[in-house]
Amino acid sequence: MAREGRFGGKVVVVTGGAGGIGRAVCEGFAAEGAAVAVLDVHGTDEAAAAVVEGYGVPARGYQLDVSDRDAVTAAMDAVVADLGGLDVLVTLAGGSLGTPKGLEEIEPEHVDLVIDVNVKGTFYCAQAALARMPDDGAVVTVSSIGGRQPSPVTGVPYAASKAAVLGLTRRLAREVGGRGQRVNAVAPGLFLTGRLQQMYDEMPAVQRDEVLGAIPLARFPELREIVDPVLFLAGPGASYITGVVLDVNGGRFMPL
């Protein structure tokens, strides 16, 4: 019997699902009744077990490098076989991935790594998931404020890759809209988890003050403040919304 909630009876795939934001997103879907597939390069079994224990919904973990197209295809097939379908994809896998920020320090392998994971990985996962989704399926890609305007905490490859995710999102939305599938993006601001927290902590105090001072809401966000927008875009309340980017940054970037 399907658990009640916006996503009762649905199967949700979250790449990068073992990370800080990823685990919170997995738990957000689980609280709304979804079965959850946690895809990540590590920590997937632990994250999936926490979902089962905390919310009583089916969950499975799948270790995956999203830049490996064949592995992505196999993982999506496994999700369908194990959980009975695939209705929603959230592409959180990615980031600066430990690459240098300084222009003079960036080597070709750094560029390749960031583009392979952030852009190619997003595309491979969306391509495979959309082929396995019903007509009311939804994809939520993840860009960044760093792909919308220059950021003091990220480098050029990250900015370029996250800007590319927006073009990818719009084109995917146009491609699959005729069959009812929706593709939208979120562009988070500074959610201080993992490596981003470390990068922020290592900045000089004056730069940290400038970053915080540029946010009109004058505070950093809580994890729930990215989870709720993701669930909205993936859910029935956004049934006539596709090809958009939802900026979630406390007002730091206000597009026309």
C-alpha positions as CSV (number, residue, x, y, z in Angstrom):
1,M,0.0,0.0,0.0
2,A,1.5,3.4,-1.0
3,R,2.2,5.8,1.7
4,E,0.2,9.0,1.6
5,G,1.9,12.3,0.5
6,R,2.6,14.2,-2.6
7,F,4.9,11.5,-3.9
8,G,3.1,8.4,-2.6
9,G,3.6,5.5,-5.0
10,K,6.4,7.4,-6.9
11,V,10.0,6.4,-7.3
12,V,12.5,9.2,-7.0
13,V,16.2,9.0,-8.0
14,V,18.6,11.5,-6.4
15,T,22.2,11.6,-7.7
16,G,24.6,12.9,-5.1
17,G,22.1,11.6,-2.7
18,A,24.6,10.7,0.1
19,G,25.9,14.3,0.5
20,G,24.6,16.9,2.9
21,I,22.0,18.5,0.6
22,G,21.4,15.1,-1.2
23,R,20.5,13.3,2.0
24,A,18.1,16.1,3.0
25,V,16.4,15.9,-0.4
26,C,16.1,12.1,-0.1
27,E,14.5,12.5,3.3
28,G,12.2,15.2,2.0
29,F,10.8,12.9,-0.7
30,A,10.6,10.0,1.7
31,A,8.6,12.1,4.1
32,E,6.1,12.7,1.2
33,G,5.8,8.9,0.6
34,A,8.3,8.3,-2.2
35,A,10.5,5.3,-2.7
36,V,14.0,6.6,-3.0
37,A,17.0,5.6,-5.0
38,V,20.2,7.1,-3.6
39,L,23.0,7.4,-6.3
40,D,26.4,8.6,-5.3
41,V,30.1,7.7,-5.5
42,H,30.1,6.6,-1.9
43,G,27.9,6.4,1.2
44,T,24.8,5.2,-0.6
45,D,23.9,2.2,1.6
46,E,24.1,4.3,4.7
47,A,22.0,7.0,3.3
48,A,19.4,4.6,2.0
49,A,19.2,2.8,5.3
50,A,18.6,6.1,7.1
51,V,15.6,6.7,4.7
52,V,14.1,3.3,5.4
53,E,14.6,3.6,9.2
54,G,13.4,7.2,9.4
55,Y,10.4,7.1,7.0
56,G,9.4,3.5,6.4
57,V,9.5,3.8,2.6
58,P,11.5,1.6,0.2
59,A,15.0,2.9,-0.5
60,R,18.1,1.5,-2.2
61,G,21.6,2.7,-2.6
62,Y,23.6,2.6,-5.9
63,Q,27.3,3.4,-6.1
64,L,27.7,5.4,-9.3
65,D,30.1,7.7,-11.2
66,V,27.6,9.8,-13.2
67,S,30.3,10.7,-15.8
68,D,30.2,7.0,-16.9
69,R,27.3,6.7,-19.4
70,D,27.2,2.9,-19.4
71,A,27.2,2.8,-15.6
72,V,24.4,5.4,-15.5
73,T,22.2,3.4,-17.9
74,A,22.8,0.2,-15.8
75,A,21.9,2.1,-12.6
76,M,18.7,3.4,-14.0
77,D,17.7,-0.1,-15.2
78,A,18.5,-1.4,-11.7
79,V,16.3,1.3,-10.1
80,V,13.3,0.3,-12.3
81,A,13.9,-3.4,-11.5
82,D,14.4,-2.9,-7.8
83,L,11.8,-0.2,-7.0
84,G,9.3,-0.8,-9.7
85,G,9.6,2.4,-11.8
86,L,11.2,5.8,-12.1
87,D,9.1,9.0,-11.8
88,V,11.4,11.8,-10.7
89,L,15.1,12.5,-11.1
90,V,17.1,15.1,-9.1
91,T,20.7,15.7,-10.3
92,L,22.6,16.8,-7.3
93,A,25.9,15.0,-8.1
94,G,28.6,17.6,-8.9
95,G,30.4,20.6,-7.5
96,S,33.9,22.0,-7.7
97,L,35.1,18.5,-6.8
98,G,38.2,19.7,-4.9
99,T,39.6,21.5,-8.0
100,P,41.6,24.8,-7.6
101,K,39.8,28.1,-7.7
102,G,42.7,30.3,-8.8
103,L,42.9,30.7,-12.6
104,E,46.7,30.1,-12.7
105,E,46.3,26.8,-10.8
106,I,43.6,25.2,-13.0
107,E,45.0,22.3,-15.2
108,P,43.2,20.5,-18.0
109,E,42.4,17.6,-15.8
110,H,40.5,19.9,-13.4
111,V,38.4,21.3,-16.2
112,D,37.7,17.8,-17.6
113,L,36.7,16.5,-14.1
114,V,34.2,19.3,-13.4
115,I,32.7,19.3,-16.9
116,D,32.5,15.5,-17.0
117,V,30.6,15.3,-13.7
118,N,28.5,18.5,-13.7
119,V,27.5,18.7,-17.4
120,K,28.0,15.3,-18.9
121,G,26.8,13.5,-15.7
122,T,23.7,15.7,-15.6
123,F,22.9,14.9,-19.3
124,Y,23.6,11.2,-19.0
125,C,21.4,10.8,-16.0
126,A,18.5,12.9,-17.5
127,Q,18.7,11.1,-20.8
128,A,18.5,7.7,-19.2
129,A,15.9,8.6,-16.6
130,L,13.6,10.4,-19.1
131,A,13.6,7.3,-21.3
132,R,12.3,5.2,-18.4
133,M,9.8,7.7,-17.0
134,P,6.0,7.9,-17.5
135,D,4.5,10.9,-19.3
136,D,4.1,12.8,-16.1
137,G,7.7,12.3,-15.0
138,A,9.9,15.2,-13.8
139,V,13.5,16.1,-13.7
140,V,15.0,18.7,-11.5
141,T,18.6,19.7,-12.4
142,V,20.9,21.6,-10.1
143,S,22.7,24.7,-11.3
144,S,24.1,27.3,-8.9
145,I,24.3,31.0,-8.2
146,G,27.8,30.5,-9.4
147,G,26.4,29.7,-12.9
148,R,24.3,32.9,-12.8
149,Q,26.8,35.5,-11.7
150,P,30.5,35.5,-10.6
151,S,31.0,33.8,-7.2
152,P,33.8,34.5,-4.8
153,V,34.0,30.8,-3.7
154,T,34.2,28.9,-7.0
155,G,36.4,28.8,-10.0
156,V,35.9,29.2,-13.8
157,P,35.2,25.5,-14.6
158,Y,32.5,25.3,-12.0
159,A,30.9,28.5,-13.2
160,A,31.0,27.4,-16.8
161,S,29.6,24.0,-16.0
162,K,26.7,25.3,-13.9
163,A,25.8,27.8,-16.6
164,A,25.8,25.0,-19.1
165,V,23.3,23.0,-16.9
166,L,20.8,25.8,-17.5
167,G,21.0,25.6,-21.3
168,L,20.8,21.8,-21.0
169,T,17.7,22.1,-18.8
170,R,15.9,24.4,-21.2
171,R,16.7,22.2,-24.3
172,L,15.6,19.0,-22.5
173,A,12.4,20.7,-21.4
174,R,11.7,21.6,-25.1
175,E,12.6,18.1,-26.2
176,V,10.3,16.1,-23.9
177,G,7.5,18.6,-23.2
178,G,5.3,17.2,-25.9
179,R,5.0,13.9,-24.1
180,G,4.2,15.6,-20.8
181,Q,7.5,15.3,-19.0
182,R,8.9,18.4,-17.3
183,V,12.5,19.5,-16.7
184,N,13.4,22.5,-14.4
185,A,16.4,23.7,-12.5
186,V,17.2,25.1,-9.1
187,A,20.1,27.4,-8.7
188,P,21.1,27.4,-5.0
189,G,23.0,30.1,-3.3
190,L,25.6,29.4,-0.5
191,F,24.4,26.4,1.3
192,L,27.4,25.8,3.6
193,T,27.8,22.0,3.5
194,G,30.9,19.9,2.9
195,R,33.6,21.5,0.7
196,L,31.8,24.8,0.4
197,Q,31.8,25.2,4.2
198,Q,35.5,24.6,4.2
199,M,36.1,27.0,1.3
200,Y,34.0,29.7,3.1
201,D,35.8,29.1,6.5
202,E,39.2,29.5,4.7
203,M,38.3,32.9,3.3
204,P,39.6,36.1,5.0
205,A,37.2,37.6,7.5
206,V,36.6,40.6,5.3
207,Q,35.6,38.4,2.4
208,R,33.2,36.4,4.5
209,D,31.6,39.6,5.7
210,E,31.2,40.7,2.1
211,V,29.6,37.4,1.1
212,L,27.1,37.6,3.9
213,G,26.5,41.3,3.4
214,A,25.5,40.7,-0.2
215,I,22.5,38.5,0.8
216,P,19.4,40.7,1.3
217,L,17.9,38.2,3.8
218,A,21.2,38.7,5.8
219,R,21.6,35.0,6.7
220,F,22.7,31.7,5.2
221,P,20.0,29.2,4.4
222,E,18.8,26.0,6.1
223,L,18.8,22.7,4.2
224,R,15.0,22.7,4.1
225,E,15.1,25.9,2.1
226,I,16.5,24.0,-0.9
227,V,14.6,20.8,-0.2
228,D,11.2,22.5,-0.5
229,P,11.8,24.2,-3.9
230,V,13.1,20.9,-5.3
231,L,10.0,19.0,-4.1
232,F,7.8,21.8,-5.5
233,L,9.3,21.6,-9.0
234,A,9.1,17.8,-9.0
235,G,5.6,17.7,-7.7
236,P,2.0,18.2,-8.9
237,G,2.0,21.9,-7.8
238,A,4.4,22.6,-10.7
239,S,2.5,20.7,-13.3
240,Y,2.5,23.6,-15.8
241,I,6.0,24.7,-15.1
242,T,8.9,23.5,-17.3
243,G,12.2,24.9,-18.6
244,V,12.6,27.4,-15.7
245,V,15.3,28.1,-13.2
246,L,14.3,28.8,-9.6
247,D,16.9,30.9,-7.9
248,V,17.2,30.0,-4.2
249,N,19.7,32.5,-2.8
250,G,18.1,34.8,-0.3
251,G,17.9,37.6,-2.9
252,R,21.7,37.7,-3.6
253,F,20.9,37.3,-7.4
254,M,17.7,39.0,-8.7
255,P,17.3,38.3,-12.4
256,L,15.1,40.6,-14.6
